[in-house]
Amino acid sequence: MKKYLIHITAFSILLTAFSCTKNFLDRPPLTQIDNEAYWQTASDLEKYTLQFYPEFPSFGTVGSYLGLIGWDGTRGSDVQIAASPSTLWNGTNQPVTATGNWNWAKIRSVNVFFKNYGKCKDPFAKYQQFVGEAHFFKAWLYFDKVKAYGDVPWYTGPLEMDDPGLFKPRDPRTQVVDSILWHLDKAAEFLKPLKEVDGGNNRLSKEAALLFKSRVALYEGTWQKYHKGTPFGTAGADPDKYLRAAVAAAEELMKPVHNRALYSTGDTENDYRMLFSLVNQAASREVILWKAYSVNLQLSHSFQIYVSDRTAGISMTMQQVYHYLDRNGNAYDYFNTGKTVKGNAFLTKIGQECDPRLSQTVWVPGGVMWDNGFGKGVFTAPFLDKSGETLNNTGFQIRKGNDPKDPQAGSGVSWNTSCETGAIVFRYAEALLNYAEAKAELNESVDYGKSIDLLRARAGMPAFKVQGDANRARYADYGYALSDELHEIRRERTVELGAEGFRYDDIRRWAAHRLLKGKRPQGYPFDKNEWTGRTINYKTDADGFLDPYATAIPNGYGFKENRDYLECIPLNEITLNPKLTPNPGW
């Protein structure tokens, strides 16, 4: 099996493509559609599609040294923060003049493939996998554009310098999303199932297309539902159409023929954390796509160092912690508990009494941080007195993905990039959550036994139930009415996908700026007696919880809800193409 497929770097991909023909230097560039020599074999098509795999988020491509685990902190959210407030959520982003994210080079490259792949002389069966990959990547690249800008021009072919399409207006986002979903249907048609694909879950598959389709459709369905009547909604859009598509894609993936299941060894106190610590995810039925790393291939990272004795400056917040139920599946009164139980005692108490995924996501006293030949490190207290790469400003320090036995964990390791922990791109758990949310948004009955209950069972938690929570306004004030059922589904999503980079997009599609606007993130209930002789630079609020942004944003986040749900289209692009209209508020 070709395990190298996703862990090849972009540079080595180019080298592979360039070296496949002896007289490459005599050939015209691959992006010239009159290049008749290149597109002759299935191998040519395979090498061409490899250039898009580095577009997937992973260690070294998104966020901090934590990769996806810290992405919500670097981008900004209510549940995970960095040293300074997010400029997006604080409403301080400025108009963009240069091209920035309005870059179409990769989309043009995938359109070059569609323009030329029909020249291949091999039977279609030999290269249909690569056609499926191209369909997937066009959908992937365009979805990023839609999330950033809303309406965007849809291009079916590669534009040349004199092409009038360069000056076309933006197409409605629903038209673009419909095209994205069509491409994902074609991807699901042409991609091989995981059990057959060469490379296994280290390469795109039919299952990956189904999962991504459920994500795109859920995003658009909820975006159109909760932004309806605002400048960000699309006139005449049918949210239910997209929600039904999300359900259908997830339900297809949930069928036994796809053989998906959650990772579990039966260890409810560790399995959830350990899933994200594995070096090799090839045998996991939960992981649908992952990126492999290898020091021997000069591709590795530093993740384990940053979930043991460093932090990359990213911290979880009290707003995340509020979401975890107690071990009996009931709402837990963190607020009043924190009025009397503080500091390390608070961390210990909630670690013992609440959903085991909490103590597998953030460190609680007694947790073994490393035990791998460099001595043994035990977590005793959060790094409130540190800064920079070891800063923790909330008391909730990230543990998710830590493996104390990993050679790169612990303070005995000087900083290096020799970690080989695999990076998960898609996992089955998301499909179960997408299914439940979309069904509930449609006011249809949710089969929790085949969805959320499975997630809870892995952590030893009881089955899903609809309930209220007296403290809900402290962490789930969305700014509009929501059923108890949807509140609990969103709670489960926040818990299960916590510290995986989903929250940033979830807040936007839910039109949930009220989670942040006029508010500041909280940390744990501070006990100053535990820090005698050490300087802590963070204030506490009136209730005794850490208030890390008290000085930076005394009035809370200043999100501009009539502007900041979409990015600014670069002003120079509007100057070059007057048919491009600015986004609302810009």
SVG drawing of the C-alpha trace seen along z (x, -y; Angstrom):
<svg xmlns="http://www.w3.org/2000/svg" viewBox="-40 -51 57 55">
<polyline fill="none" stroke="black" stroke-width="0.4" points="0.0,0.0 1.2,-3.5 1.4,-4.9 3.5,-7.8 0.6,-9.6 -0.4,-12.2 2.9,-12.7 4.8,-13.8 5.6,-17.5 4.5,-19.9 8.1,-20.2 8.7,-16.5 5.4,-16.2 6.7,-18.6 10.0,-16.7 8.1,-13.5 6.1,-15.1 9.1,-16.7 11.3,-13.6 8.7,-11.4 9.8,-12.4 13.4,-12.4 13.2,-15.6 11.0,-17.6 13.0,-20.8 12.1,-20.7 8.4,-20.6 6.0,-23.6 4.5,-24.2 1.8,-21.8 -0.7,-24.6 -0.6,-25.3 -3.7,-23.4 -1.9,-22.8 0.5,-20.5 -0.4,-17.3 2.6,-15.3 1.7,-15.2 -1.8,-13.8 -1.3,-10.5 -1.3,-8.0 -3.1,-7.3 0.3,-7.9 0.4,-11.4 -3.0,-12.1 -2.1,-10.7 1.0,-12.8 -0.9,-15.9 -3.6,-15.4 -0.9,-14.8 -0.2,-18.6 -3.5,-19.3 -3.1,-17.0 -1.0,-19.6 -4.2,-21.8 -5.6,-19.7 -5.1,-21.2 -2.5,-19.5 0.5,-20.1 2.6,-22.8 -0.1,-24.1 -2.7,-25.6 -2.6,-27.4 0.3,-27.0 2.5,-24.0 -0.7,-22.3 -2.1,-22.2 -5.8,-21.6 -5.8,-21.1 -5.0,-24.8 -6.6,-26.2 -9.7,-27.7 -7.3,-29.6 -5.2,-31.1 -8.3,-32.0 -10.3,-33.0 -13.4,-31.6 -15.3,-31.6 -13.9,-28.2 -10.2,-28.4 -8.0,-31.6 -4.5,-32.8 -2.5,-35.4 -4.4,-38.3 -8.0,-38.8 -8.9,-37.8 -9.1,-40.8 -12.1,-39.1 -14.2,-38.6 -13.2,-42.0 -14.3,-43.8 -10.9,-45.3 -10.1,-43.7 -9.2,-46.3 -10.1,-46.5 -7.8,-44.3 -6.1,-46.0 -3.8,-43.2 -5.0,-39.8 -4.7,-37.9 -7.1,-34.9 -8.7,-36.0 -6.3,-33.7 -7.5,-31.4 -4.2,-29.7 -5.2,-26.3 -8.7,-26.4 -7.2,-27.2 -4.8,-24.2 -7.7,-21.8 -9.6,-23.2 -6.5,-22.5 -6.9,-18.9 -10.6,-18.9 -9.6,-20.5 -7.0,-17.9 -7.7,-14.5 -9.8,-13.3 -6.6,-13.0 -5.5,-10.1 -5.0,-6.9 -5.5,-4.4 -8.9,-2.9 -11.0,-5.1 -11.0,-2.4 -7.3,-3.0 -7.6,-6.7 -11.2,-7.2 -9.8,-7.5 -7.8,-10.5 -10.8,-12.1 -12.6,-11.6 -9.8,-13.3 -10.0,-16.3 -13.7,-16.6 -13.1,-16.4 -10.4,-19.1 -12.4,-21.5 -15.2,-21.2 -12.7,-21.6 -11.0,-24.7 -14.3,-26.3 -15.8,-25.6 -13.0,-27.6 -13.9,-30.5 -17.6,-30.4 -16.9,-30.4 -14.6,-33.4 -16.5,-35.5 -20.0,-34.2 -20.8,-34.9 -17.8,-34.1 -17.4,-33.6 -17.7,-30.0 -15.1,-29.0 -15.6,-25.8 -12.3,-26.1 -8.8,-27.5 -8.8,-31.2 -6.1,-32.7 -4.8,-36.3 -7.3,-37.6 -10.3,-35.6 -13.4,-37.7 -14.3,-35.5 -11.7,-37.4 -14.2,-40.3 -17.3,-38.3 -19.4,-39.2 -19.8,-37.0 -22.2,-34.1 -24.8,-33.6 -23.3,-31.4 -26.2,-28.9 -25.4,-28.4 -21.7,-27.8 -22.6,-25.4 -24.9,-23.5 -22.0,-23.1 -19.7,-22.0 -22.2,-19.3 -22.4,-18.2 -18.7,-17.8 -18.8,-15.8 -21.4,-13.5 -19.1,-12.9 -16.2,-12.4 -18.3,-9.8 -19.1,-8.1 -15.5,-7.8 -13.4,-7.5 -12.8,-3.9 -14.2,-2.8 -11.7,-2.7 -11.4,1.0 -10.2,0.8 -8.3,-2.5 -4.5,-2.2 -3.2,-3.9 -6.2,-3.2 -7.2,-6.0 -4.1,-7.8 -5.7,-8.7 -9.1,-10.1 -12.0,-7.7 -15.7,-7.5 -16.2,-7.7 -14.2,-11.0 -16.4,-12.5 -19.6,-11.5 -18.3,-13.0 -17.2,-16.2 -20.6,-16.5 -22.4,-16.2 -20.1,-19.0 -20.7,-21.3 -24.5,-20.8 -24.9,-21.2 -22.8,-24.4 -24.9,-25.9 -28.3,-24.8 -27.6,-26.3 -26.0,-29.4 -29.1,-30.1 -31.4,-29.3 -29.8,-31.5 -28.6,-34.3 -32.1,-34.6 -33.2,-38.2 -29.7,-39.6 -27.3,-40.8 -25.5,-37.4 -28.5,-35.3 -29.4,-34.4 -32.8,-35.5 -35.0,-32.5 -32.6,-30.0 -34.0,-26.7 -32.1,-25.7 -34.0,-22.4 -32.6,-21.3 -29.1,-21.4 -30.0,-19.9 -31.6,-17.0 -28.5,-16.6 -26.4,-16.5 -28.6,-13.8 -28.5,-11.7 -24.7,-11.9 -24.2,-11.0 -26.8,-8.2 -25.1,-6.7 -21.8,-6.7 -23.4,-5.2 -24.5,-2.1 -22.7,1.2 -21.3,1.5 -18.8,-1.3 -17.6,0.5 -17.2,-2.6 -16.9,-2.5 -15.4,-4.6 -11.9,-4.0 -12.1,-2.2 -10.0,0.2 -12.6,0.2 -10.6,-2.3 -13.2,-5.1 -10.7,-7.2 -8.1,-7.4 -9.4,-6.3 -10.8,-9.7 -7.4,-11.4 -5.3,-8.5 -7.1,-8.6 -5.3,-11.8 -1.9,-10.6 -1.5,-7.7 1.5,-7.7 -0.3,-5.3 -4.0,-5.6 -4.1,-3.0 -6.0,-0.4 -8.6,-2.9 -12.1,-2.5 -13.0,-5.9 -10.3,-7.8 -11.4,-8.3 -8.4,-10.4 -5.2,-11.3 -1.8,-12.7 1.2,-10.5 4.6,-11.8 8.0,-10.2 11.4,-11.5 13.0,-9.3 11.1,-11.2 12.0,-14.5 8.4,-15.2 7.6,-15.6 6.5,-18.2 6.6,-19.2 3.0,-18.4 3.8,-16.1 6.1,-18.7 3.3,-21.2 0.7,-19.0 3.2,-18.0 5.5,-20.8 4.5,-23.7 1.3,-25.2 2.0,-27.2 0.2,-30.0 -3.2,-28.4 -5.7,-27.8 -9.2,-26.3 -11.8,-28.5 -14.5,-28.2 -17.0,-28.5 -15.7,-25.1 -15.8,-23.5 -19.4,-24.5 -20.5,-22.2 -19.4,-18.9 -22.2,-17.1 -21.5,-15.2 -20.8,-11.4 -24.6,-10.7 -25.4,-12.7 -26.9,-15.7 -26.0,-19.4 -23.2,-20.3 -23.2,-23.5 -19.6,-24.6 -20.4,-28.2 -21.6,-27.7 -19.0,-24.9 -16.3,-27.5 -17.6,-29.9 -16.3,-27.6 -13.9,-25.2 -11.0,-26.9 -7.7,-26.4 -6.3,-22.9 -9.1,-21.5 -11.6,-22.7 -9.7,-21.0 -9.4,-17.8 -13.1,-17.9 -14.5,-18.4 -12.0,-15.8 -13.5,-13.2 -17.1,-14.2 -17.6,-15.1 -17.7,-13.6 -14.3,-11.8 -13.7,-13.7 -13.1,-16.8 -10.0,-15.4 -8.8,-14.0 -9.1,-17.4 -7.5,-19.6 -5.0,-18.7 -6.1,-18.0 -3.6,-17.5 -2.1,-14.0 -2.1,-13.5 1.1,-12.0 2.6,-14.3 5.6,-12.3 7.1,-9.0 9.4,-8.0 12.9,-7.7 13.4,-11.4 12.0,-10.9 8.4,-11.2 6.4,-14.5 3.2,-14.9 0.8,-17.8 0.6,-19.7 -0.8,-23.1 -1.4,-25.1 1.3,-27.4 -0.2,-30.7 3.1,-32.1 4.7,-31.5 4.6,-33.2 5.2,-32.8 5.3,-29.1 4.4,-28.0 1.7,-30.6 -1.6,-29.4 -4.0,-32.2 -7.1,-30.4 -6.1,-27.5 -7.4,-25.0 -4.3,-23.6 -4.6,-21.4 -4.0,-17.7 -5.9,-16.3 -3.6,-14.1 -0.9,-13.8 0.9,-10.4 3.2,-10.4 5.1,-7.4 5.9,-9.3 9.6,-10.0 9.0,-13.7 6.9,-14.3 8.4,-16.0 10.8,-18.6 13.7,-16.2 13.3,-16.9 14.9,-20.0 12.7,-21.7 12.8,-19.8 10.6,-18.6 10.9,-14.9 7.4,-14.1 5.5,-11.6 2.0,-11.8 -0.5,-11.4 -2.8,-14.3 -6.5,-13.4 -8.2,-15.2 -11.7,-13.4 -13.1,-11.1 -16.4,-9.3 -17.5,-11.0 -18.2,-14.1 -20.7,-12.3 -22.7,-11.2 -22.9,-14.7 -23.7,-16.2 -26.5,-13.6 -28.0,-14.4 -27.9,-18.2 -29.3,-18.2 -32.2,-15.9 -33.0,-18.1 -32.9,-21.2 -35.4,-19.6 -37.6,-18.8 -37.3,-15.1 -36.8,-12.3 -33.1,-11.6 -31.9,-8.1 -29.5,-8.8 -28.8,-5.1 -26.8,-5.1 -25.3,-8.5 -24.6,-10.5 -25.0,-7.6 -22.1,-5.9 -19.9,-8.9 -21.0,-9.0 -20.5,-5.3 -16.9,-5.5 -16.3,-7.8 -18.5,-5.7 -21.3,-8.3 -25.0,-7.5 -27.3,-7.9 -28.4,-11.3 -31.3,-13.0 -33.0,-16.4 -32.7,-18.6 -32.4,-22.2 -29.5,-23.9 -29.9,-26.7 -26.4,-28.0 -27.0,-27.8 -26.9,-31.6 -23.2,-31.6 -22.0,-29.5 -24.8,-29.0 -26.4,-32.4 -26.9,-32.3 -29.0,-35.4 -32.1,-33.6 -34.5,-30.9 -33.4,-27.3 -35.0,-24.0 -33.6,-22.1 -32.9,-19.3 -30.8,-21.5 -29.0,-23.0 -28.0,-19.5 -26.9,-18.5 -24.7,-21.6 -23.4,-20.8 -22.3,-17.3 -20.7,-18.7 -18.7,-21.2 -17.5,-18.5 -16.7,-15.7 -15.1,-18.1 -13.5,-20.3 -10.0,-21.5 -10.3,-20.3 -10.8,-23.6 -14.6,-23.4 -15.8,-26.1 -14.7,-29.0 -16.9,-27.9 -19.7,-26.7 -20.1,-30.2 -20.3,-31.7 -22.8,-29.3 -25.0,-29.6 -24.9,-33.4 -23.9,-33.1 -21.9,-36.3 -23.8,-36.8 -21.6,-34.0 -18.8,-36.6 -20.0,-40.1 -19.8,-42.3 -18.3,-39.3 -14.9,-38.1 -13.6,-34.6 -13.3,-33.2 -10.8,-30.9 -11.1,-28.7 -11.8,-30.0 -8.4,-31.3 -6.9,-30.4 -4.2,-33.0 -2.9,-31.0 -1.5,-28.4 0.7,-31.1 2.5,-32.6 5.8,-34.2 4.9,-33.9 3.6,-36.7 0.3,-36.0 -0.6,-38.7 -4.2,-37.9 -7.1,-39.5 -10.2,-37.8 -13.8,-38.8 -16.4,-39.6 -17.1,-35.9 -13.4,-34.9 -12.9,-33.4 -9.8,-34.3 -10.4,-37.1 -7.4,-37.1 -8.6,-39.8 -9.9,-42.2 -7.4,-44.8 -7.2,-44.2 -11.0,-44.3 -12.6,-45.8 -16.0,-46.1 -15.8,-42.6 -15.5,-41.6 -16.6,-44.2 -17.7,-42.0 -19.4,-43.8 -22.3,-41.5 -23.3,-43.5 -19.8,-43.1 -17.5,-40.5 -19.3,-37.3 -17.6,-37.5 -14.1,-38.7 -13.3,-41.9 -12.9,-41.3 -9.5,-43.0 -9.9,-46.5 -7.4,-46.1 -9.5,-43.2 -12.6,-45.4 -10.6,-48.1 -9.5,-45.7 -13.0,-44.2 -15.8,-46.7 -18.3,-43.9 -17.1,-42.5 -19.3,-44.1 -18.0,-44.5 -19.2,-42.3 -21.7,-43.8 -20.2,-46.5 -16.9,-46.6"/>
</svg>
